[in-house]
Amino acid sequence: MAARAYWQGQIRLALVSIPVEIYSATKSGAQISFKQIHEPSGQPIHYDKVVTGVGPVDADEIMKGYEISKGEYVLLEQDEIDAVKLESKKTLELTQFVDASEIDVLYYEKPYFVVPADDLAEEAFIVLREALRRTKKVGLGQLAMRGREYVVSLKPCGRGMVLETLRYADEVHKAQGYFREIPDDKPDDELLDLAEALIDKRTAAFHPQEFHDRYVDALKDLIERKRKANGKKIIEDKGEARSGSNVVDLMAALKKSMAAKEPAKAAEKKTPAKKTPAKRAPGKKRA
């Protein structure tokens, strides 16, 4: 496999240990990054590491420190940090199994592909994968990667498995604080039926390749036009933005949405035009 493993170790279930490798399942999309430029000279701006009252310092003079009180730090060498022993550095022990629906979507953070490390690990790997699939459960454990320990979930994915890092409870805001002011009203049945019909009308299979970052595309277009304009300022008048405070007739809006034709579907249902029969040449009779 060409990619470099993000983590190598073993999954342990009771007395069974399965050597595995973990690879990042996602990658950064096409993003536009900007540098700060000194306009008069056109040169990029650099940042030096400085100490108040001392000035610029060398990289080998810099240590990591934890502030225990105002202005007082405990300094740590990198090898001291690296020497911290955690069993989860090399072992993911599955300590609990839950239904996937029990884990709130807010807790999921980042996915990784999990594969057996060698041929000898394949049998145990497949047994665990199929056991999770048959029971419809997700395995939970804790794993140390890149300087911190994560709560992780493990579930089947095709021929392999996917490990997802989860946020800790203190990293997730309580939803009640944000939703408390929303009234607990029962919606009008007719409005609800119209909303459900509109959802049904726009329901389709998920094809992720159909979505792309329109903001990045617009920035690339702006950069190209700016280059061609030799630095001349380019501002487009987009007109007045829609105000979200306009009061509308919800019933009328839903009915109008239902009546509107979807461009793609309308094209599919379009009936082909009838071909007009070719005119017979004058003066010729059918035999």
C-alpha positions, 0 to 999 in steps of 0.5 A, a space after each residue: 500500500 502506497 500510503 503511509 500508516 498513520 498508526 500501527 499496533 494491535 486491536 485486542 478483544 479479551 485474549 485475542 490480539 489482531 495486528 492492524 494498520 490505520 490510514 487516514 480516510 479523508 484528505 484536505 480539499 482544494 483550498 485557497 491559501 493567502 500570504 500576508 504581503 508587504 504592498 510597497 515591496 511586494 515581498 511576503 511578511 515573515 514572523 520571528 520568534 522573539 522574547 520580551 526584553 531579549 529579542 529574536 531567539 534560536 530554535 534550540 533555545 525553545 522548550 515546551 512549558 505549562 503555565 501553573 500560575 501567572 508567569 510561572 511555567 513547568 518546562 518539559 523536554 520533548 523526550 520527557 513527553 515522548 516517554 509518557 507511557 500509555 498502554 493505548 499507544 500500541 494497543 486498542 482494547 475494545 472494552 465495550 460494544 454499543 448500538 451505532 444509534 446510541 452515539 450522538 452525531 456530535 461526538 464523531 470527529 475523524 474517520 480512519 481505515 483499518 486493515 490487517 497488518 499481515 496475512 497472519 492477522 487476516 483470519 482474526 480481522 475478518 472474524 471480528 469484522 463479521 461479528 460486528 456486522 452480524 450483531 450490528 454493534 460498534 466497538 469502543 476503546 481508547 487509543 493514543 495517537 500523535 500526542 493525545 489519547 482518543 475515545 474511538 469507535 470501530 465498525 465494519 466497512 466493506 472488506 475492512 473496518 473504519 475507526 472513528 475518533 470521538 470527542 470527549 463529553 467535555 468537548 461537546 456543548 449541551 444542546 439544551 442551552 441552544 434549543 431551550 427557547 424554541 417552542 414545543 409546538 405541534 405543526 399544522 397537519 397540512 403544512 407538515 404533509 406539504 413539507 414531507 411531500 417536498 422532501 419526498 420530491 427531492 429525495 435521491 441517492 447520495 453522490 458526493 462527487 456531485 458537490 464541490 466547493 463553490 467558494 473555492 471555484 469563485 476565488 480561483 476565478 477572481 484570482 485569474 481575472 485579477 491577474 488578467 486585469 494587472 491588479 485593477 480592483 475587481 468588485 462585483 455588484 451582487 445586488 441586495 442580499 436576501 433578508 431572512 427576516 421577511 415574513 412569508 406565507 408558509 403555506 403559499 411558499 410550500 405549495 409554490 415549491 411543490 409546483 415548481 419543476 426540478 430542472 433535472 427531472 423536468 428534462 428526463 420527463 420531456 417527451 420527444 417531439 413527433 417527427 413529421 412524415 416526409 412529403 411524397 414527391 409530386 407526380 409519383 404514384 404508389 405502385 
